């Protein structure tokens, strides 16, 4: 199972920069690969916050390269540096606007 996930992750991360429908599918797969780990980081770092919508905002705010980085880190295991990166994304104005629009509670 781990080998399968590693292969899937490599395929997703390697193809994140491609445009068109294929690129969109790969970006969505990378988001779903990263989602559980980003959710865990947000729940730990921001207790009392509506985790699901904030996770979606973080994932939607990432550039293609950042999304690839987070998906790869999710496969290999998140480090403290990766956690700090997610915290920096949460602090971005685009993420905060998204969170506000999504009605994230316990954040503002």
NURO-765409 format. One record per atom (N, C-alpha, C, O): residue number from 1; atom name; z, x, y. Coordinates in steps of 0.02 Angstrom, whole numbers. Layout:
// residues N
NODE  gumi  torvex      pz      px      py
NODE   NUM      CA       Z       X       Y
...
This chain:
// residues 108
NODE  gumi  torvex      pz      px      py
NODE     1       N       0      41     -60
NODE     1      CA       0       0       0
NODE     1       C       0      44      63
NODE     1       O     -37      29     110
NODE     2       N      40      96      64
NODE     2      CA      43     140     122
NODE     2       C     -25     173     134
NODE     2       O     -47     182     191
NODE     3       N     -59     192      79
NODE     3      CA    -124     224      86
NODE     3       C    -173     175     117
NODE     3       O    -212     193     161
NODE     4       N    -171     112      94
NODE     4      CA    -215      61     122
NODE     4       C    -202      53     197
NODE     4       O    -250      52     236
NODE     5       N    -139      46     217
NODE     5      CA    -122      38     287
NODE     5       C    -142      98     327
NODE     5       O    -166      91     384
NODE     6       N    -134     158     299
NODE     6      CA    -154     218     335
NODE     6       C    -230     219     345
NODE     6       O    -254     236     400
NODE     7       N    -267     200     294
NODE     7      CA    -340     198     300
NODE     7       C    -362     145     351
NODE     7       O    -406     157     392
NODE     8       N    -330      87     347
NODE     8      CA    -345      34     395
NODE     8       C    -329      57     465
NODE     8       O    -369      48     511
NODE     9       N    -271      87     474
NODE     9      CA    -251     112     540
NODE     9       C    -299     164     566
NODE     9       O    -316     162     625
NODE    10       N    -321     210     524
NODE    10      CA    -368     261     545
NODE    10       C    -433     229     567
NODE    10       O    -462     249     618
NODE    11       N    -457     181     529
NODE    11      CA    -520     148     546
NODE    11       C    -514     111     613
NODE    11       O    -560     113     653
NODE    12       N    -458      79     623
NODE    12      CA    -447      42     685
NODE    12       C    -442      90     744
NODE    12       O    -475      81     795
NODE    13       N    -400     141     736
NODE    13      CA    -389     188     791
NODE    13       C    -452     228     807
NODE    13       O    -468     239     865
NODE    14       N    -489     248     757
NODE    14      CA    -549     287     767
NODE    14       C    -603     248     802
NODE    14       O    -645     276     838
NODE    15       N    -602     182     794
NODE    15      CA    -656     142     824
NODE    15       C    -636     103     885
NODE    15       O    -674      60     907
NODE    16       N    -578     117     913
NODE    16      CA    -554      77     970
NODE    16       C    -598      81    1031
NODE    16       O    -601      34    1070
NODE    17       N    -633     135    1040
NODE    17      CA    -672     143    1100
NODE    17       C    -740     109    1098
NODE    17       O    -776     111    1148
NODE    18       N    -759      79    1043
NODE    18      CA    -824      48    1038
NODE    18       C    -824     -19    1073
NODE    18       O    -776     -57    1071
NODE    19       N    -880     -34    1106
NODE    19      CA    -885     -97    1142
NODE    19       C    -914    -151    1098
NODE    19       O    -927    -141    1039
NODE    20       N    -925    -210    1127
NODE    20      CA    -955    -265    1092
NODE    20       C    -907    -300    1045
NODE    20       O    -847    -285    1045
NODE    21       N    -932    -347    1006
NODE    21      CA    -890    -385     960
NODE    21       C    -851    -341     911
NODE    21       O    -793    -354     896
NODE    22       N    -884    -288     886
NODE    22      CA    -850    -245     838
NODE    22       C    -791    -210     872
NODE    22       O    -737    -206     844
NODE    23       N    -802    -185     932
NODE    23      CA    -749    -152     970
NODE    23       C    -692    -200     986
NODE    23       O    -633    -181     983
NODE    24       N    -709    -262    1002
NODE    24      CA    -658    -312    1016
NODE    24       C    -616    -327     954
NODE    24       O    -555    -334     958
NODE    25       N    -649    -331     896
NODE    25      CA    -613    -343     833
NODE    25       C    -567    -284     817
NODE    25       O    -510    -294     794
NODE    26       N    -591    -224     830
NODE    26      CA    -550    -165     816
NODE    26       C    -491    -161     864
NODE    26       O    -435    -143     844
NODE    27       N    -502    -179     927
NODE    27      CA    -447    -179     975
NODE    27       C    -395    -231     955
NODE    27       O    -335    -219     960
NODE    28       N    -418    -289     933
NODE    28      CA    -371    -341     911
NODE    28       C    -333    -318     848
NODE    28       O    -272    -330     843
NODE    29       N    -366    -285     803
NODE    29      CA    -332    -258     743
NODE    29       C    -281    -206     763
NODE    29       O    -227    -203     735
NODE    30       N    -297    -164     812
NODE    30      CA    -250    -113     836
NODE    30       C    -190    -146     868
NODE    30       O    -133    -124     859
NODE    31       N    -201    -200     906
NODE    31      CA    -145    -237     937
NODE    31       C     -99    -264     882
NODE    31       O     -38    -258     887
NODE    32       N    -129    -294     831
NODE    32      CA     -88    -323     778
NODE    32       C     -51    -269     738
NODE    32       O       4    -280     713
NODE    33       N     -82    -211     732
NODE    33      CA     -49    -155     698
NODE    33       C      11    -130     739
NODE    33       O      63    -114     711
NODE    34       N       3    -128     804
NODE    34      CA      56    -104     848
NODE    34       C     109    -156     863
NODE    34       O     166    -139     879
NODE    35       N      92    -220     858
NODE    35      CA     137    -274     879
NODE    35       C     208    -270     850
NODE    35       O     255    -275     889
NODE    36       N     218    -262     784
NODE    36      CA     286    -261     759
NODE    36       C     329    -204     788
NODE    36       O     388    -213     802
NODE    37       N     299    -147     798
NODE    37      CA     336     -90     824
NODE    37       C     352    -100     898
NODE    37       O     408     -87     920
NODE    38       N     303    -124     936
NODE    38      CA     315    -138    1007
NODE    38       C     368    -192    1014
NODE    38       O     411    -188    1058
NODE    39       N     365    -243     972
NODE    39      CA     415    -296     973
NODE    39       C     485    -267     961
NODE    39       O     532    -285     995
NODE    40       N     490    -223     912
NODE    40      CA     554    -192     896
NODE    40       C     581    -151     955
NODE    40       O     641    -155     971
NODE    41       N     538    -113     986
NODE    41      CA     559     -73    1044
NODE    41       C     583    -118    1100
NODE    41       O     635    -105    1130
NODE    42       N     546    -170    1115
NODE    42      CA     564    -215    1170
NODE    42       C     630    -250    1155
NODE    42       O     673    -255    1198
NODE    43       N     639    -273    1093
NODE    43      CA     702    -307    1074
NODE    43       C     761    -260    1083
NODE    43       O     815    -281    1104
NODE    44       N     752    -197    1065
NODE    44      CA     806    -148    1070
NODE    44       C     820    -127    1142
NODE    44       O     877    -122    1163
NODE    45       N     766    -114    1179
NODE    45      CA     773     -87    1247
NODE    45       C     788    -141    1299
NODE    45       O     816    -125    1352
NODE    46       N     770    -203    1286
NODE    46      CA     778    -257    1335
NODE    46       C     812    -317    1302
NODE    46       O     781    -370    1294
NODE    47       N     875    -310    1283
NODE    47      CA     910    -366    1250
NODE    47       C     913    -427    1296
NODE    47       O     924    -422    1356
NODE    48       N     904    -485    1267
NODE    48      CA     906    -547    1304
NODE    48       C     840    -569    1335
NODE    48       O     836    -622    1365
NODE    49       N     789    -528    1326
NODE    49      CA     723    -543    1354
NODE    49       C     682    -582    1302
NODE    49       O     690    -572    1242
NODE    50       N     639    -626    1325
NODE    50      CA     593    -662    1281
NODE    50       C     544    -610    1253
NODE    50       O     498    -588    1287
NODE    51       N     555    -590    1191
NODE    51      CA     520    -533    1162
NODE    51       C     445    -546    1150
NODE    51       O     404    -504    1168
NODE    52       N     429    -601    1121
NODE    52      CA     359    -614    1101
NODE    52       C     311    -614    1161
NODE    52       O     260    -578    1157
NODE    53       N     324    -651    1215
NODE    53      CA     276    -648    1270
NODE    53       C     275    -580    1305
NODE    53       O     222    -559    1329
NODE    54       N     331    -545    1309
NODE    54      CA     331    -479    1340
NODE    54       C     292    -429    1297
NODE    54       O     256    -387    1323
NODE    55       N     298    -435    1231
NODE    55      CA     259    -392    1186
NODE    55       C     184    -404    1198
NODE    55       O     145    -356    1202
NODE    56       N     164    -466    1202
NODE    56      CA      94    -483    1214
NODE    56       C      70    -453    1281
NODE    56       O      15    -426    1285
NODE    57       N     112    -458    1331
NODE    57      CA      93    -430    1397
NODE    57       C      85    -354    1392
NODE    57       O      37    -326    1420
NODE    58       N     131    -321    1358
NODE    58      CA     126    -248    1351
NODE    58       C      61    -230    1315
NODE    58       O      24    -187    1338
NODE    59       N      48    -263    1259
NODE    59      CA     -12    -247    1220
NODE    59       C     -76    -261    1259
NODE    59       O    -125    -225    1253
NODE    60       N     -76    -314    1300
NODE    60      CA    -135    -331    1339
NODE    60       C    -145    -286    1400
NODE    60       O    -199    -283    1427
NODE    61       N     -93    -252    1420
NODE    61      CA     -96    -207    1478
NODE    61       C    -122    -138    1459
NODE    61       O    -146    -101    1502
NODE    62       N    -116    -120    1396
NODE    62      CA    -136     -53    1374
NODE    62       C    -211     -42    1380
NODE    62       O    -250     -88    1368
NODE    63       N    -230      18    1400
NODE    63      CA    -301      37    1398
NODE    63       C    -320      48    1325
NODE    63       O    -277      48    1281
NODE    64       N    -384      56    1312
NODE    64      CA    -407      68    1243
NODE    64       C    -376     131    1214
NODE    64       O    -354     131    1156
NODE    65       N    -373     184    1253
NODE    65      CA    -343     247    1229
NODE    65       C    -269     239    1216
NODE    65       O    -242     264    1167
NODE    66       N    -235     203    1261
NODE    66      CA    -163     192    1251
NODE    66       C    -150     148    1190
NODE    66       O    -103     160    1153
NODE    67       N    -192      98    1181
NODE    67      CA    -186      54    1123
NODE    67       C    -194      95    1058
NODE    67       O    -157      85    1010
NODE    68       N    -243     139    1057
NODE    68      CA    -254     182     999
NODE    68       C    -193     226     987
NODE    68       O    -172     236     930
NODE    69       N    -164     252    1041
NODE    69      CA    -105     295    1035
NODE    69       C     -46     256    1005
NODE    69       O     -12     281     960
NODE    70       N     -35     196    1030
NODE    70      CA      21     155    1006
NODE    70       C      10     134     934
NODE    70       O      57     135     894
NODE    71       N     -51     115     916
NODE    71      CA     -65      95     847
NODE    71       C     -55     154     800
NODE    71       O     -27     146     746
NODE    72       N     -76     213     820
NODE    72      CA     -67     273     778
NODE    72       C       7     288     771
NODE    72       O      30     305     717
NODE    73       N      44     284     826
NODE    73      CA     116     297     823
NODE    73       C     151     245     778
NODE    73       O     199     262     744
NODE    74       N     127     183     780
NODE    74      CA     157     132     737
NODE    74       C     147     149     664
NODE    74       O     191     135     623
NODE    75       N      91     179     647
NODE    75      CA      79     199     578
NODE    75       C     121     259     558
NODE    75       O     146     263     502
NODE    76       N     128     307     604
NODE    76      CA     161     369     588
NODE    76       C     236     367     600
NODE    76       O     273     410     576
NODE    77       N     259     318     635
NODE    77      CA     330     313     652
NODE    77       C     340     328     726
NODE    77       O     319     381     751
NODE    78       N     371     282     760
NODE    78      CA     382     289     832
NODE    78       C     435     342     845
NODE    78       O     485     347     808
NODE    79       N     425     381     896
NODE    79      CA     473     432     917
NODE    79       C     505     408     983
NODE    79       O     486     357    1011
NODE    80       N     553     447    1006
NODE    80      CA     583     432    1070
NODE    80       C     532     435    1126
NODE    80       O     536     397    1175
NODE    81       N     485     480    1120
NODE    81      CA     432     486    1170
NODE    81       C     388     423    1173
NODE    81       O     368     400    1226
NODE    82       N     375     395    1114
NODE    82      CA     336     333    1111
NODE    82       C     375     275    1141
NODE    82       O     346     232    1175
NODE    83       N     440     273    1129
NODE    83      CA     482     221    1159
NODE    83       C     481     227    1234
NODE    83       O     476     176    1269
NODE    84       N     486     287    1260
NODE    84      CA     482     298    1332
NODE    84       C     415     274    1360
NODE    84       O     412     246    1415
NODE    85       N     362     286    1322
NODE    85      CA     296     264    1344
NODE    85       C     295     188    1350
NODE    85       O     270     161    1400
NODE    86       N     321     153    1300
NODE    86      CA     322      79    1302
NODE    86       C     363      56    1362
NODE    86       O     344       8    1396
NODE    87       N     420      89    1375
NODE    87      CA     460      71    1434
NODE    87       C     421      80    1499
NODE    87       O     427      40    1545
NODE    88       N     379     132    1502
NODE    88      CA     339     143    1562
NODE    88       C     286      89    1570
NODE    88       O     270      69    1626
NODE    89       N     260      64    1514
NODE    89      CA     210      10    1516
NODE    89       C     245     -55    1540
NODE    89       O     216     -93    1579
NODE    90       N     305     -66    1517
NODE    90      CA     343    -126    1539
NODE    90       C     353    -125    1614
NODE    90       O     354    -177    1646
NODE    91       N     362     -66    1643
NODE    91      CA     375     -60    1715
NODE    91       C     312     -66    1757
NODE    91       O     317     -72    1819
NODE    92       N     254     -66    1727
NODE    92      CA     191     -73    1766
NODE    92       C     188    -141    1800
NODE    92       O     211    -192    1774
NODE    93       N     158    -141    1859
NODE    93      CA     153    -204    1896
NODE    93       C     112    -256    1857
NODE    93       O     129    -315    1858
NODE    94       N      59    -234    1823
NODE    94      CA      18    -281    1785
NODE    94       C      59    -315    1729
NODE    94       O      51    -374    1716
NODE    95       N     102    -275    1697
NODE    95      CA     144    -303    1644
NODE    95       C     195    -351    1673
NODE    95       O     207    -404    1644
NODE    96       N     225    -333    1728
NODE    96      CA     275    -376    1759
NODE    96       C     244    -442    1784
NODE    96       O     275    -495    1777
NODE    97       N     185    -438    1812
NODE    97      CA     150    -500    1834
NODE    97       C     135    -544    1774
NODE    97       O     146    -604    1775
NODE    98       N     109    -513    1720
NODE    98      CA      95    -550    1658
NODE    98       C     159    -583    1632
NODE    98       O     158    -642    1613
NODE    99       N     214    -545    1632
NODE    99      CA     278    -571    1607
NODE    99       C     301    -631    1648
NODE    99       O     324    -681    1621
NODE   100       N     295    -624    1714
NODE   100      CA     314    -679    1758
NODE   100       C     271    -741    1744
NODE   100       O     297    -796    1737
NODE   101       N     205    -731    1740
NODE   101      CA     159    -786    1727
NODE   101       C     171    -818    1658
NODE   101       O     161    -878    1649
NODE   102       N     193    -778    1610
NODE   102      CA     206    -802    1543
NODE   102       C     275    -835    1537
NODE   102       O     292    -862    1484
NODE   103       N     315    -833    1591
NODE   103      CA     380    -864    1589
NODE   103       C     432    -825    1549
NODE   103       O     478    -855    1520
NODE   104       N     424    -760    1546
NODE   104      CA     472    -718    1509
NODE   104       C     541    -728    1541
NODE   104       O     549    -720    1601
NODE   105       N     590    -744    1499
NODE   105      CA     658    -755    1523
NODE   105       C     700    -693    1511
NODE   105       O     687    -654    1465
NODE   106       N     751    -685    1553
NODE   106      CA     798    -629    1545
NODE   106       C     771    -562    1568
NODE   106       O     800    -510    1553
NODE   107       N     714    -563    1604
NODE   107      CA     681    -500    1623
NODE   107       C     688    -488    1698
NODE   107       O     695    -430    1718
NODE   108       N     686    -539    1738
NODE   108      CA     686    -531    1811
NODE   108       C     754    -545    1840
NODE   108       O     763    -540    1900
